[in-house]
Amino acid sequence: MKIRTLHPWDVTFQEAVKIQESLQSQIVIRKLKQKIKLVAGVDVSTSRRSHAVWAGAVVMAFPGLMMVEERWIRGSSDFPYVPGLLSFREIPHILNVLGQLKNEPDLFLCDGQGIAHPRGLGLASHLGLITQKPSIGCAKTRLVGEYAQVEYDRGSRSDLLYRGRKVGMVLRTKKGVKPIFISPGYGVTAGQAVEIVLKCTGKYRLPEPIRKAHLLVNRARREEEG
């Protein structure tokens, strides 16, 4: 997998914001044309005791969602949690674990935002730009934007609007359960992102690749921290 070096990661908050502002114009949102055979969910778990982090990637066949591969690594991050700057805390470790994969994903599902971000460059968009792979942000909470109430049936959705622009969709993936916030990260439209997420979601709220990655990194953290 080709991983581009676009900027340093050891930066201040102010430098991180400037990097996001400089990269935003390179984000491409377009109709996905290539066939998706493998999707990867990525997630990071952080220690409450130290600077340790555990990054994981779970690769699954699409649309069947059969498990293909899972990998995780342990690292350390000095960059604190700052809303809107999550990629500077997590992506360096996600890239390390992606470098270990034997099966190259066609698309990434990220536990974070895509273009539904104050500067249009959430974690999913940042990762997609670096890898030049289609990516989708699947967040449990809203970072920016306004939306109308979502109906309660699975598949119900509402446009997420920010500064007069559609930046994603609020999607009910399970009847009666809180919706999630879907935004295109890179190389895919909002409508396609919703359809892919629904195909990746079963009886749980989150898409299965992300849910599996979440379980993987939290299990690794618990085993190491006791």
N, CA, C and O of each residue as an XYZ file, in Angstrom:
904
protein
N       0.830     -1.189      0.000
C       0.000      0.000      0.000
C       0.876      1.255      0.000
O       1.816      1.367      0.786
N       0.563      2.169     -0.867
C       1.324      3.408     -0.956
C       0.865      4.376      0.124
O      -0.315      4.720      0.200
N       1.800      4.812      0.956
C       1.502      5.777      2.011
C       2.370      7.011      1.785
O       3.597      6.943      1.872
N       1.729      8.126      1.498
C       2.463      9.344      1.176
C       2.845     10.115      2.445
O       2.114     10.103      3.435
N       3.979     10.771      2.397
C       4.391     11.659      3.481
C       4.069     13.084      3.061
O       4.741     13.646      2.196
N       3.048     13.667      3.669
C       2.588     14.994      3.280
C       3.060     16.093      4.226
O       3.113     17.264      3.850
N       3.402     15.709      5.456
C       3.771     16.705      6.466
C       4.299     15.977      7.704
O       4.105     14.767      7.826
N       4.956     16.679      8.616
C       5.379     16.055      9.878
C       4.183     15.870     10.809
O       3.163     16.543     10.652
N       4.303     14.972     11.765
C       3.252     14.726     12.755
C       3.571     15.347     14.110
O       2.666     15.612     14.901
N       4.820     15.573     14.373
C       5.232     16.175     15.636
C       5.109     17.692     15.522
O       6.090     18.388     15.262
N       3.899     18.189     15.717
C       3.607     19.604     15.507
C       2.806     20.157     16.681
O       2.286     19.401     17.501
N       2.712     21.477     16.752
C       1.881     22.134     17.748
C       0.435     22.169     17.274
O       0.146     21.846     16.121
N      -0.476     22.560     18.165
C      -1.877     22.676     17.781
C      -2.034     23.659     16.631
O      -2.758     23.392     15.672
N      -1.357     24.792     16.728
C      -1.466     25.822     15.694
C      -0.949     25.318     14.349
O      -1.543     25.595     13.306
N       0.148     24.587     14.376
C       0.703     24.027     13.145
C      -0.234     22.977     12.556
O      -0.379     22.883     11.337
N      -0.873     22.183     13.428
C      -1.813     21.159     12.964
C      -2.993     21.799     12.228
O      -3.420     21.311     11.181
N      -3.507     22.878     12.777
C      -4.618     23.583     12.130
C      -4.201     24.114     10.763
O      -4.958     24.012      9.798
N      -3.015     24.672     10.681
C      -2.525     25.198      9.400
C      -2.335     24.085      8.377
O      -2.590     24.281      7.189
N      -1.887     22.917      8.837
C      -1.731     21.777      7.930
C      -3.097     21.361      7.377
O      -3.238     21.110      6.180
N      -4.089     21.290      8.250
C      -5.427     20.931      7.783
C      -5.939     21.939      6.763
O      -6.504     21.559      5.738
N      -5.748     23.194      7.036
C      -6.215     24.239      6.119
C      -5.510     24.152      4.768
O      -6.115     24.416      3.729
N      -4.232     23.782      4.784
C      -3.474     23.704      3.531
C      -3.831     22.464      2.711
O      -3.699     22.473      1.487
N      -4.285     21.394      3.380
C      -4.589     20.149      2.679
C      -6.039     20.053      2.213
O      -6.355     19.254      1.331
N      -6.911     20.854      2.793
C      -8.342     20.696      2.527
C      -8.678     20.780      1.042
O      -9.559     20.063      0.567
N      -7.995     21.635      0.315
C      -8.297     21.810     -1.109
C      -7.944     20.585     -1.945
O      -8.365     20.478     -3.097
N      -7.167     19.651     -1.368
C      -6.774     18.444     -2.097
C      -7.774     17.293     -1.926
O      -7.657     16.259     -2.584
N      -8.743     17.481     -1.051
C      -9.735     16.430     -0.831
C     -10.670     16.341     -2.041
O     -11.230     17.344     -2.484
N     -10.822     15.147     -2.553
C     -11.657     14.908     -3.725
C     -12.891     14.102     -3.315
O     -12.778     12.987     -2.806
N     -14.054     14.677     -3.543
C     -15.312     13.972     -3.308
C     -15.928     13.712     -4.679
O     -16.350     14.640     -5.368
N     -15.974     12.449     -5.061
C     -16.461     12.097     -6.395
C     -17.125     10.718     -6.340
O     -16.987      9.979     -5.366
N     -17.833     10.403     -7.395
C     -18.505      9.114     -7.453
C     -17.480      7.994     -7.548
O     -16.593      8.007     -8.401
N     -17.623      7.043     -6.667
C     -16.736      5.883     -6.631
C     -17.085      4.961     -7.791
O     -18.225      4.517     -7.925
N     -16.096      4.680     -8.626
C     -16.333      3.859     -9.809
C     -15.753      2.453     -9.697
O     -16.309      1.504    -10.250
N     -14.637      2.318     -8.985
C     -14.015      0.996     -8.907
C     -14.806      0.067     -7.984
O     -15.490      0.515     -7.063
N     -14.697     -1.217     -8.250
C     -15.395     -2.210     -7.448
C     -14.702     -2.386     -6.111
O     -13.476     -2.477     -6.042
N     -15.492     -2.434     -5.050
C     -14.954     -2.614     -3.701
C     -15.041     -4.096     -3.340
O     -16.126     -4.675     -3.283
N     -13.885     -4.689     -3.101
C     -13.838     -6.100     -2.707
C     -13.431     -6.285     -1.249
O     -13.865     -7.228     -0.587
N     -12.586     -5.366     -0.753
C     -12.130     -5.441      0.630
C     -12.314     -4.086      1.303
O     -11.906     -3.057      0.764
N     -12.928     -4.092      2.480
C     -13.059     -2.867      3.274
C     -12.297     -3.068      4.583
O     -12.237     -4.173      5.121
N     -11.724     -1.988      5.078
C     -10.991     -2.065      6.350
C     -11.582     -1.076      7.333
O     -11.776      0.096      7.009
N     -11.864     -1.548      8.526
C     -12.251     -0.672      9.618
C     -11.023     -0.384     10.453
O     -10.251     -1.295     10.753
N     -10.829      0.873     10.837
C      -9.675      1.245     11.651
C     -10.152      1.952     12.909
O     -11.149      2.675     12.897
N      -9.420      1.729     13.997
C      -9.773      2.359     15.264
C      -8.540      2.413     16.151
O      -7.568      1.691     15.925
N      -8.586      3.276     17.161
C      -7.485      3.443     18.102
C      -8.051      3.485     19.519
O      -9.058      4.144     19.777
N      -7.401      2.787     20.418
C      -7.758      2.824     21.831
C      -6.610      3.447     22.603
O      -5.448      3.136     22.342
N      -6.917      4.317     23.546
C      -5.872      5.025     24.288
C      -5.901      4.657     25.767
O      -6.954      4.376     26.337
N      -4.724      4.667     26.365
C      -4.594      4.369     27.784
C      -4.999      5.579     28.613
O      -4.748      6.720     28.224
N      -5.626      5.324     29.758
C      -5.936      6.396     30.691
C      -4.818      6.579     31.712
O      -4.866      7.482     32.548
N      -3.809      5.708     31.632
C      -2.723      5.743     32.607
C      -1.439      6.331     32.049
O      -0.583      6.805     32.796
N      -1.310      6.296     30.714
C      -0.047      6.697     30.100
C      -0.315      7.259     28.709
O      -1.462      7.523     28.349
N       0.743      7.438     27.933
C       0.618      7.917     26.549
C       0.448      6.759     25.555
O       0.481      6.979     24.344
N       0.267      5.542     26.047
C       0.163      4.367     25.171
C      -1.124      4.391     24.356
O      -2.179      4.800     24.841
N      -1.014      3.945     23.114
C      -2.180      3.802     22.238
C      -2.089      2.453     21.531
O      -1.001      1.915     21.323
N      -3.238      1.927     21.173
C      -3.314      0.671     20.418
C      -4.122      0.943     19.157
O      -5.290      1.324     19.234
N      -3.510      0.751     18.013
C      -4.184      0.982     16.735
C      -4.476     -0.361     16.076
O      -3.657     -1.279     16.125
N      -5.637     -0.463     15.466
C      -6.005     -1.720     14.830
C      -6.683     -1.525     13.498
O      -7.290     -0.486     13.237
N      -6.572     -2.534     12.656
C      -7.247     -2.551     11.358
C      -7.847     -3.938     11.148
O      -7.188     -4.953     11.376
N      -9.085     -3.967     10.719
C      -9.773     -5.226     10.424
C     -10.224     -5.180      8.969
O     -10.994     -4.304      8.578
N      -9.741     -6.125      8.173
C     -10.080     -6.192      6.754
C     -11.155     -7.258      6.559
O     -11.016     -8.388      7.026
N     -12.227     -6.884      5.863
C     -13.332     -7.802      5.625
C     -13.719     -7.779      4.149
O     -13.575     -6.764      3.468
N     -14.210     -8.912      3.677
C     -14.699     -8.983      2.297
C     -15.971     -8.152      2.177
O     -16.752     -8.051      3.124
N     -16.168     -7.566      1.014
C     -17.358     -6.752      0.780
C     -18.070     -7.234     -0.482
O     -17.440     -7.392     -1.527
N     -19.377     -7.470     -0.389
C     -20.264     -7.114      0.719
C     -20.527     -8.249      1.707
O     -21.348     -8.079      2.608
N     -19.875     -9.379      1.576
C     -20.178    -10.517      2.433
C     -19.750    -10.373      3.870
O     -20.306    -11.029      4.751
N     -18.747     -9.505      4.131
C     -18.236     -9.225      5.473
C     -17.594    -10.436      6.144
O     -17.644    -10.578      7.366
N     -17.001    -11.289      5.350
C     -16.196    -12.366      5.922
C     -14.858    -11.780      6.376
O     -14.272    -10.937      5.696
N     -14.382    -12.244      7.542
C     -13.111    -11.766      8.066
C     -11.963    -12.200      7.162
O     -11.875    -13.375      6.805
N     -11.092    -11.285      6.789
C      -9.939    -11.572      5.945
C      -8.639    -11.452      6.736
O      -7.755    -12.301      6.632
N      -8.538    -10.386      7.527
C      -7.288    -10.148      8.256
C      -7.514     -9.122      9.359
O      -8.336     -8.217      9.216
N      -6.785     -9.266     10.451
C      -6.791     -8.247     11.485
C      -5.381     -8.058     12.024
O      -4.632     -9.022     12.190
N      -5.027     -6.803     12.295
C      -3.704     -6.467     12.813
C      -3.838     -5.350     13.841
O      -4.731     -4.507     13.749
N      -2.946     -5.355     14.812
C      -2.893     -4.238     15.744
C      -1.453     -3.987     16.166
O      -0.611     -4.883     16.111
N      -1.183     -2.768     16.583
C       0.141     -2.409     17.082
C      -0.030     -1.514     18.318
O      -1.061     -0.870     18.511
N       1.004     -1.501     19.128
C       1.025     -0.612     20.294
C       1.996      0.518     20.016
O       3.089      0.289     19.497
N       1.605      1.728     20.357
C       2.476      2.879     20.171
C       2.332      3.854     21.318
O       1.739      3.538     22.349
N       2.875      5.030     21.133
C       2.805      6.067     22.154
C       2.551      7.404     21.476
O       3.156      7.713     20.450
N       1.658      8.192     22.052
C       1.311      9.484     21.472
C       1.331     10.575     22.534
O       0.702     10.447     23.585
N       2.056     11.642     22.249
C       2.089     12.794     23.143
C       1.043     13.838     22.761
O       0.796     14.782     23.512
N       0.434     13.666     21.596
C      -0.562     14.643     21.140
C      -1.875     14.377     21.882
O      -2.447     13.297     21.734
N      -2.358     15.320     22.663
C      -3.571     15.088     23.461
C      -4.832     15.060     22.613
O      -4.815     15.413     21.433
N      -5.907     14.642     23.223
C      -7.192     14.646     22.525
C      -7.686     16.080     22.389
O      -7.923     16.764     23.385
N      -7.836     16.523     21.154
C      -8.366     17.861     20.854
C      -9.419     17.698     19.773
O      -9.096     17.230     18.681
N     -10.674     18.068     20.037
C     -11.698     17.957     18.993
C     -11.272     18.671     17.723
O     -10.856     19.829     17.757
N     -11.380     17.965     16.597
C     -10.986     18.534     15.317
C      -9.555     18.232     14.915
O      -9.164     18.459     13.770
N      -8.761     17.712     15.868
C      -7.360     17.391     15.569
C      -7.050     15.922     15.866
O      -5.902     15.557     16.117
N      -8.081     15.093     15.833
C      -7.916     13.677     16.172
C      -6.906     12.968     15.278
O      -6.204     12.068     15.738
N      -6.823     13.359     14.015
C      -5.928     12.664     13.088
C      -4.470     12.770     13.518
O      -3.691     11.854     13.257
N      -4.082     13.863     14.172
C      -2.686     14.025     14.584
C      -2.348     13.139     15.779
O      -1.176     12.869     16.041
N      -3.343     12.699     16.484
C      -3.157     11.774     17.596
C      -3.170     10.316     17.136
O      -2.456      9.477     17.684
N      -4.001     10.023     16.113
C      -4.256      8.623     15.767
C      -3.647      8.144     14.449
O      -3.208      6.997     14.363
N      -3.609      8.994     13.422
C      -3.209      8.509     12.098
C      -1.788      7.952     12.049
O      -1.581      6.944     11.374
N      -0.790      8.545     12.723
C       0.550      7.938     12.654
C       0.548      6.464     13.049
O       1.290      5.667     12.474
N      -0.277      6.099     14.019
C      -0.335      4.713     14.482
C      -1.192      3.851     13.541
O      -0.902      2.674     13.328
N      -2.239      4.450     12.989
C      -3.035      3.733     11.993
C      -2.176      3.393     10.779
O      -2.268      2.290     10.240
N      -1.344      4.337     10.350
C      -0.462      4.082      9.210
C       0.522      2.953      9.518
O       0.836      2.144      8.645
N       1.000      2.901     10.743
C       1.922      1.823     11.126
C       1.249      0.454     11.027
O       1.856     -0.507     10.554
N       0.010      0.368     11.466
C      -0.667     -0.924     11.411
C      -1.062     -1.267      9.976
O      -1.071     -2.440      9.603
N      -1.388     -0.262      9.171
C      -1.712     -0.527      7.766
C      -0.494     -1.072      7.030
O      -0.631     -1.877      6.108
N       0.683     -0.641      7.430
C       1.906     -1.135      6.813
C       2.152     -2.608      7.061
O       2.980     -3.217      6.384
N       1.443     -3.197      8.028
C       1.599     -4.619      8.336
C       0.601     -5.508      7.602
O       0.731     -6.732      7.604
N      -0.395     -4.886      6.975
C      -1.434     -5.683      6.317
C      -0.891     -6.436      5.104
O      -0.096     -5.906      4.328
N      -1.334     -7.675      4.961
C      -0.990     -8.473      3.791
C      -2.038     -8.309      2.685
O      -1.766     -8.572      1.513
N      -3.228     -7.873      3.073
C      -4.317     -7.671      2.122
C      -4.632     -6.187      2.041
O      -4.986     -5.566      3.043
N      -4.503     -5.618      0.850
C      -4.686     -4.178      0.685
C      -6.167     -3.835      0.538
O      -6.820     -4.310     -0.391
N      -6.703     -3.017      1.441
C      -8.124     -2.647      1.362
C      -8.392     -1.737      0.168
O      -7.514     -1.014     -0.301
N      -9.623     -1.797     -0.303
C     -10.063     -0.900     -1.371
C     -10.700      0.362     -0.808
O     -10.811      1.371     -1.505
N     -11.121      0.308      0.461
C     -11.822      1.430      1.076
C     -11.672      1.351      2.582
O     -11.639      0.261      3.152
N     -11.581      2.510      3.232
C     -11.461      2.575      4.684
C     -12.742      3.104      5.313
O     -13.339      4.064      4.827
N     -13.154      2.465      6.397
C     -14.209      2.971      7.264
C     -13.536      3.409      8.561
O     -12.870      2.613      9.222
N     -13.713      4.670      8.916
C     -12.995      5.237     10.054
C     -13.946      5.645     11.171
O     -15.035      6.160     10.920
N     -13.521      5.410     12.401
C     -14.265      5.869     13.567
C     -13.912      7.335     13.787
O     -13.107      7.663     14.658
N     -14.519      8.212     12.993
C     -14.219      9.635     13.038
C     -14.927     10.347     11.904
O     -15.791      9.775     11.239
N     -14.561     11.584     11.691
C     -15.231     12.401     10.690
C     -14.508     12.370      9.341
O     -13.309     12.100      9.256
N     -15.281     12.655      8.293
C     -14.704     12.894      6.981
C     -14.628     14.397      6.759
O     -13.857     15.092      7.420
N     -15.445     14.900      5.812
C     -15.445     16.337      5.563
C     -16.381     17.086      6.508
O     -16.443     18.314      6.454
N     -17.107     16.381      7.369
C     -17.959     17.030      8.371
C     -17.074     17.498      9.524
O     -17.093     16.933     10.618
N     -16.319     18.521      9.256
C     -15.217     18.945     10.122
C     -15.055     20.456      9.959
O     -15.305     20.974      8.871
N     -14.650     21.173     10.993
C     -14.534     22.637     10.891
C     -13.678     23.102      9.719
O     -13.933     24.157      9.138
N     -12.667     22.319      9.374
C     -11.787     22.696      8.256
C     -11.875     21.693      7.108
O     -11.021     21.672      6.222
N     -12.910     20.870      7.136
C     -13.152     19.942      6.034
C     -12.154     18.817      5.929
O     -12.039     18.193      4.874
N     -11.419     18.536      7.010
C     -10.376     17.509      6.946
C     -10.355     16.704      8.246
O      -9.436     16.821      9.058
N     -11.398     15.882      8.418
C     -11.424     14.989      9.555
C     -10.494     13.806      9.344
O      -9.791     13.727      8.336
N     -10.497     12.893     10.298
C      -9.583     11.747     10.259
C      -9.738     10.931      8.980
O      -8.744     10.542      8.366
N     -10.987     10.672      8.575
C     -11.211      9.852      7.375
C     -10.696     10.548      6.125
O     -10.103      9.907      5.257
N     -10.918     11.853      6.028
C     -10.420     12.596      4.869
C      -8.900     12.628      4.859
O      -8.278     12.460      3.810
N      -8.313     12.841      6.008
C      -6.852     12.893      6.133
C      -6.225     11.560      5.728
O      -5.240     11.522      4.990
N      -6.815     10.460      6.228
C      -6.299      9.130      5.901
C      -6.466      8.822      4.415
O      -5.561      8.271      3.788
N      -7.617      9.177      3.852
C      -7.846      8.935      2.439
C      -6.875      9.705      1.557
O      -6.411      9.193      0.538
N      -6.573     10.930      1.950
C      -5.640     11.749      1.176
C      -4.233     11.161      1.214
O      -3.535     11.138      0.201
N      -3.829     10.692      2.374
C      -2.483     10.127      2.520
C      -2.328      8.829      1.743
O      -1.295      8.594      1.115
N      -3.357      7.984      1.786
C      -3.276      6.664      1.148
C      -3.810      6.667     -0.282
O      -3.606      5.715     -1.036
N      -4.507      7.765     -0.648
C      -5.158      7.836     -1.959
C      -6.186      6.724     -2.127
O      -6.371      6.186     -3.219
N      -6.851      6.392     -1.022
C      -7.890      5.366     -1.023
C      -9.228      5.996     -0.634
O      -9.257      6.920      0.180
N     -10.326      5.514     -1.200
C     -11.628      5.989     -0.753
C     -11.801      5.747      0.749
O     -11.382      4.719      1.279
N     -12.418      6.704      1.411
C     -12.583      6.587      2.859
C     -13.898      7.214      3.284
O     -14.403      8.135      2.642
N     -14.442      6.699      4.376
C     -15.728      7.155      4.898
C     -15.603      7.383      6.400
O     -15.082      6.535      7.124
N     -16.081      8.523      6.858
C     -16.115      8.795      8.286
C     -17.426      8.308      8.880
O     -18.500      8.612      8.361
N     -17.339      7.559      9.959
C     -18.517      7.032     10.657
C     -18.394      7.422     12.131
O     -17.765      6.708     12.911
N     -18.981      8.531     12.506
C     -18.815      9.059     13.856
C     -20.066      8.821     14.699
O     -21.190      8.849     14.198
N     -19.842      8.590     15.978
C     -20.968      8.360     16.887
C     -21.603      9.670     17.338
O     -22.756      9.689     17.768
N     -20.846     10.771     17.239
C     -21.365     12.073     17.641
C     -21.086     13.110     16.559
O     -20.210     12.925     15.715
N     -21.832     14.184     16.598
C     -21.682     15.264     15.619
C     -20.542     16.196     16.040
O     -20.386     16.511     17.220
N     -19.762     16.624     15.068
C     -18.732     17.624     15.307
C     -19.186     18.989     14.806
O     -19.004     19.996     15.491
N     -19.775     19.025     13.617
C     -20.308     20.267     13.058
C     -21.616     19.965     12.342
O     -21.934     18.808     12.068
N     -22.366     21.011     12.045
C     -23.526     20.880     11.180
C     -24.864     20.820     11.887
O     -24.949     20.642     13.103
N     -25.908     20.974     11.086
C     -27.293     20.899     11.546
C     -28.041     19.894     10.690
O     -27.683     19.660      9.536
N     -29.087     19.297     11.264
C     -29.860     18.299     10.525
C     -31.271     18.200     11.089
O     -31.523     18.559     12.239
N     -32.168     17.716     10.272
C     -33.544     17.483     10.702
C     -33.626     16.137     11.424
O     -32.765     15.272     11.261
N     -34.657     15.988     12.205
C     -34.840     14.736     12.942
C     -34.916     13.547     11.995
O     -35.547     13.610     10.940
N     -34.258     12.460     12.396
C     -34.219     11.246     11.582
C     -35.324     10.292     12.033
O     -35.502     10.067     13.230
N     -36.057      9.739     11.086
C     -37.087      8.757     11.419
C     -36.455      7.542     12.101
O     -35.235      7.381     12.075
N     -37.280      6.690     12.708
C     -36.775      5.630     13.563
C     -36.457      4.316     12.864
O     -35.850      3.433     13.471
N     -36.851      4.167     11.605
C     -36.586      2.916     10.899
C     -35.143      2.854     10.406
O     -34.526      3.881     10.125
N     -34.617      1.636     10.305
C     -33.282      1.435      9.745
C     -33.226      1.993      8.323
O     -34.131      1.771      7.518
N     -32.161      2.712      8.034
C     -31.993      3.306      6.712
C     -32.499      4.729      6.613
O     -32.212      5.414      5.631
N     -33.253      5.199      7.617
C     -33.716      6.583      7.606
C     -32.514      7.503      7.723
O     -31.531      7.174      8.386
N     -32.600      8.661      7.073
C     -31.452      9.558      7.031
C     -31.872     11.002      6.897
O     -33.006     11.306      6.525
N     -30.946     11.885      7.204
C     -31.169     13.319      7.073
C     -29.861     13.965      6.663
O     -28.797     13.578      7.147
N     -29.928     14.950      5.772
C     -28.715     15.645      5.341
C     -28.079     16.388      6.510
O     -28.772     16.998      7.324
N     -26.759     16.330      6.581
C     -25.992     17.092      7.556
C     -25.433     18.311      6.840
O     -24.624     18.176      5.922
N     -25.856     19.498      7.251
C     -25.498     20.735      6.571
C     -24.595     21.591      7.456
O     -24.841     21.753      8.651
N     -23.554     22.131      6.848
C     -22.614     22.996      7.571
C     -22.226     24.168      6.683
O     -21.665     23.985      5.603
N     -22.530     25.367      7.148
C     -22.239     26.586      6.386
C     -22.847     26.534      4.989
O     -22.220     26.929      4.006
N     -24.067     26.045      4.925
C     -24.794     26.005      3.671
C     -24.394     24.894      2.720
O     -24.835     24.873      1.571
N     -23.574     23.982      3.179
C     -23.071     22.902      2.329
C     -23.391     21.549      2.960
O     -23.295     21.378      4.176
N     -23.771     20.599      2.122
C     -24.001     19.237      2.606
C     -22.655     18.555      2.834
O     -21.876     18.380      1.897
N     -22.387     18.173      4.074
C     -21.103     17.550      4.413
C     -21.246     16.094      4.839
O     -20.258     15.439      5.171
N     -22.463     15.596      4.830
C     -22.663     14.203      5.222
C     -24.130     13.914      5.439
O     -25.003     14.686      5.041
N     -24.384     12.775      6.085
C     -25.759     12.378      6.372
C     -25.816     11.742      7.751
O     -24.883     11.075      8.198
N     -26.946     11.972      8.409
C     -27.206     11.350      9.705
C     -28.048     10.110      9.423
O     -29.145     10.208      8.873
N     -27.536      8.957      9.798
C     -28.101      7.687      9.338
C     -28.515      6.795     10.501
O     -27.749      6.579     11.440
N     -29.733      6.283     10.423
C     -30.208      5.310     11.409
C     -29.848      3.917     10.890
O     -30.428      3.441      9.914
N     -28.903      3.279     11.540
C     -28.455      1.955     11.097
C     -29.202      0.811     11.777
O     -29.118     -0.342     11.354
N     -29.940      1.154     12.846
C     -30.721      0.144     13.553
C     -31.973      0.818     14.107
O     -31.894      1.895     14.699
N     -33.114      0.190     13.916
C     -34.374      0.779     14.320
C     -34.379      1.147     15.801
O     -34.063      0.323     16.659
N     -34.743      2.398     16.085
C     -34.870      2.838     17.460
C     -33.570      3.124     18.180
O     -33.584      3.485     19.357
N     -32.437      2.969     17.493
C     -31.124      3.212     18.103
C     -30.573      4.529     17.566
O     -30.859      4.903     16.429
N     -29.788      5.229     18.373
C     -29.246      6.518     17.965
C     -28.588      6.430     16.587
O     -27.905      5.448     16.297
N     -28.779      7.428     15.744
C     -28.139      7.418     14.423
C     -26.652      7.681     14.524
O     -26.158      8.095     15.573
N     -25.943      7.443     13.445
C     -24.523      7.782     13.371
C     -24.330      8.829     12.286
O     -25.202      9.038     11.442
N     -23.179      9.482     12.320
C     -22.911     10.605     11.430
C     -21.932     10.159     10.348
O     -20.754      9.911     10.608
N     -22.454     10.066      9.133
C     -21.670      9.572      8.006
C     -21.219     10.748      7.152
O     -22.041     11.571      6.748
N     -19.933     10.834      6.877
C     -19.460     11.864      5.951
C     -18.399     11.275      5.033
O     -17.544     10.508      5.478
N     -18.453     11.633      3.749
C     -17.420     11.144      2.841
C     -16.064     11.682      3.287
O     -15.927     12.842      3.676
N     -15.077     10.809      3.217
C     -13.736     11.240      3.574
C     -12.946     11.644      2.349
O     -12.410     12.749      2.259
N     -12.890     10.706      1.399
C     -12.099     10.931      0.187
C     -12.586      9.963     -0.888
O     -12.800      8.783     -0.607
N     -12.763     10.451     -2.115
C     -13.027      9.586     -3.253
C     -14.349      8.862     -3.262
O     -14.474      7.817     -3.900
N     -15.360      9.403     -2.557
C     -16.673      8.766     -2.522
C     -17.698      9.845     -2.198
O     -17.373     10.817     -1.516
N     -18.929      9.690     -2.675
C     -19.971     10.674     -2.398
C     -20.690     10.332     -1.092
O     -20.561      9.227     -0.565
N     -21.445     11.298     -0.588
C     -22.205     11.074      0.639
C     -23.235      9.962      0.452
O     -23.411      9.114      1.326
N     -23.915      9.974     -0.698
C     -24.908      8.936     -0.962
C     -24.301      7.553     -1.027
O     -24.853      6.604     -0.470
N     -23.171      7.427     -1.699
C     -22.481      6.131     -1.767
C     -21.991      5.715     -0.385
O     -22.048      4.537     -0.030
N     -21.515      6.671      0.384
C     -21.026      6.369      1.729
C     -22.128      5.745      2.576
O     -21.888      4.773      3.293
N     -23.332      6.299      2.496
C     -24.460      5.765      3.251
C     -24.776      4.339      2.810
O     -24.985      3.465      3.651
N     -24.812      4.098      1.516
C     -25.157      2.761      1.023
C     -24.096      1.731      1.420
O     -24.432      0.597      1.761
N     -22.835      2.116      1.377
C     -21.760      1.208      1.787
C     -21.856      0.908      3.269
O     -21.706     -0.240      3.688
N     -22.108      1.945      4.069
C     -22.223      1.747      5.522
C     -23.388      0.814      5.840
O     -23.255     -0.065      6.692
N     -24.518      0.987      5.175
C     -25.662      0.112      5.435
C     -25.337     -1.338      5.079
O     -25.761     -2.256      5.780
N     -24.592     -1.548      3.999
C     -24.210     -2.907      3.608
C     -23.209     -3.508      4.589
O     -23.065     -4.728      4.662
N     -22.524     -2.662      5.335
C     -21.531     -3.131      6.301
C     -22.090     -3.229      7.719
O     -21.375     -3.598      8.651
N     -23.367     -2.898      7.876
C     -23.980     -2.868      9.200
C     -25.007     -3.980      9.330
O     -25.862     -4.163      8.463
N     -24.907     -4.722     10.431
C     -25.831     -5.809     10.683
C     -26.744     -5.511     11.849
O     -27.561     -4.592     11.788
N     -26.609     -6.286     12.913
C     -27.504     -6.116     14.064
C     -27.002     -5.085     15.068
O     -27.664     -4.816     16.070
N     -25.834     -4.510     14.798
C     -25.292     -3.506     15.697
C     -25.352     -2.122     15.069
O     -25.585     -1.983     13.869
N     -25.140     -1.101     15.892
C     -25.235      0.288     15.432
C     -24.106      0.658     14.480
O     -24.338      1.352     13.490
N     -22.893      0.207     14.764
C     -21.735      0.581     13.970
C     -21.485     -0.411     12.843
O     -21.834     -1.585     12.968
N     -20.888      0.040     11.750
C     -20.494     -0.891     10.683
C     -19.573     -1.965     11.241
O     -18.718     -1.694     12.085
N     -19.761     -3.184     10.757
C     -19.038     -4.322     11.325
C     -17.515     -4.172     11.284
O     -16.867     -4.529     12.268
N     -16.903     -3.665     10.205
C     -15.442     -3.520     10.227
C     -14.947     -2.594     11.333
O     -13.921     -2.869     11.955
N     -15.665     -1.498     11.584
C     -15.278     -0.591     12.664
C     -15.532     -1.238     14.015
O     -14.705     -1.130     14.921
N     -16.658     -1.903     14.159
C     -16.972     -2.569     15.434
C     -15.921     -3.616     15.773
O     -15.491     -3.720     16.922
N     -15.507     -4.392     14.773
C     -14.486     -5.410     15.005
C     -13.147     -4.774     15.356
O     -12.429     -5.277     16.220
N     -12.805     -3.670     14.690
C     -11.552     -2.979     14.994
C     -11.589     -2.411     16.406
O     -10.589     -2.451     17.123
N     -12.739     -1.885     16.802
C     -12.912     -1.345     18.149
C     -12.712     -2.443     19.199
O     -12.018     -2.238     20.194
N     -13.321     -3.598     18.971
C     -13.159     -4.718     19.896
C     -11.698     -5.180     19.945
O     -11.180     -5.510     21.012
N     -11.049     -5.200     18.793
C      -9.669     -5.659     18.705
C      -8.735     -4.792     19.538
O      -7.965     -5.310     20.348
N      -8.795     -3.471     19.346
C      -7.848     -2.601     20.046
C      -8.164     -2.508     21.536
O      -7.251     -2.371     22.350
N      -9.419     -2.580     21.896
C      -9.756     -2.543     23.322
C      -9.356     -3.827     24.023
O      -8.953     -3.807     25.187
N      -9.466     -4.942     23.317
C      -9.007     -6.215     23.882
C      -7.510     -6.194     24.080
O      -7.015     -6.645     25.114
N      -6.771     -5.672     23.096
C      -5.318     -5.574     23.213
C      -4.925     -4.663     24.377
O      -3.999     -4.970     25.128
N      -5.629     -3.548     24.520
C      -5.333     -2.629     25.634
C      -5.574     -3.291     26.979
O      -4.742     -3.191     27.881
N      -6.701     -3.963     27.118
C      -7.021     -4.610     28.397
C      -6.022     -5.693     28.750
O      -5.616     -5.825     29.905
N      -5.629     -6.469     27.749
C      -4.668     -7.554     28.000
C      -3.327     -7.019     28.450
O      -2.670     -7.635     29.290
N      -2.903     -5.884     27.909
C      -1.596     -5.336     28.251
C      -1.632     -4.531     29.547
O      -0.661     -4.510     30.304
N      -2.743     -3.880     29.787
C      -2.838     -3.049     31.004
C      -3.395     -3.805     32.203
O      -3.346     -3.336     33.340
N      -3.920     -4.976     31.914
C      -4.493     -5.737     33.027
C      -5.866     -5.208     33.391
O      -6.504     -5.725     34.307
